[in-house]
Structures are given as structure tokens and as C-alpha cells.
Amino acid sequence: MTETSKPEPAPRPPPAPRPPHILASTDLLRGAREVGIRHGEELYRLRLTAAGKLILTK
């Protein structure tokens, strides 16, 4: 009998990306309209506008 070659298995798809860690803006602001966020040596401001939008500035 002749040996038959087996087909190569299909490559596995890459793992699904993990969802980002989600924080509520109310948890960040804790009732304030503005908070500071330190990122490395930089300081950023996260501000809640009167229209309910968030603005992040350096």
C-alpha cells in the first residue's frame, strides 16, 4: 500500500484581543468637574464641560 500524505491543518486564528479596562467617568471625577492625571512625568487635566463632554488637555 502506498502512504497517503495528510493535509496540513489550517492555521489557528490569532487570539481575540482583550477588551480595554473600562472606568466610569464618575469614578474618575468623584463629583468634581476636573481632575489631574499623571502620565510619567507629564500632568494632564480631564475636565467635564457644561455640555457633559470630557476634555483631556496637557
C-alpha positions in Angstrom: 0.0 0.0 0.0 1.2 3.5 -0.7 1.4 6.0 2.1 -1.0 9.0 1.7 0.0 12.4 2.8 -2.1 14.1 5.4 -3.3 17.7 4.6 -1.7 20.3 6.7 -4.0 21.6 9.5 -5.4 25.1 8.9 -3.5 27.8 10.8 -5.1 28.9 14.0 -6.7 32.4 14.1 -4.9 34.9 16.4 -6.4 35.2 19.8 -9.2 37.7 20.2 -8.0 41.0 21.7 -8.9 41.6 25.3 -11.4 44.4 25.8 -10.0 47.5 27.4 -10.3 48.2 31.1 -13.3 50.4 31.4 -13.7 53.1 34.1 -16.8 55.3 34.6 -16.1 59.0 34.3 -18.0 59.4 37.6 -15.4 57.2 39.3 -12.6 59.3 37.9 -14.1 62.7 38.7 -15.7 61.7 42.0 -18.1 64.7 41.9 -15.5 67.2 40.7 -15.6 69.0 37.3 -11.8 68.4 36.8 -9.1 66.0 37.8 -5.4 65.8 37.2 -3.9 62.6 35.6 -0.1 62.0 35.9 1.3 60.1 33.0 5.0 59.5 33.5 6.5 63.0 34.1 3.6 64.8 32.4 0.4 66.1 34.1 -2.9 66.1 32.2 -6.2 67.6 33.1 -9.5 65.8 32.5 -12.4 68.3 32.5 -16.1 67.9 32.4 -17.7 70.6 30.3 -21.1 72.2 30.9 -22.4 70.2 27.9 -21.4 67.0 29.6 -18.4 66.3 27.3 -14.9 65.3 28.5 -11.8 67.2 27.5 -8.3 66.0 28.1 -5.5 68.6 27.9 -1.8 68.6 28.7 
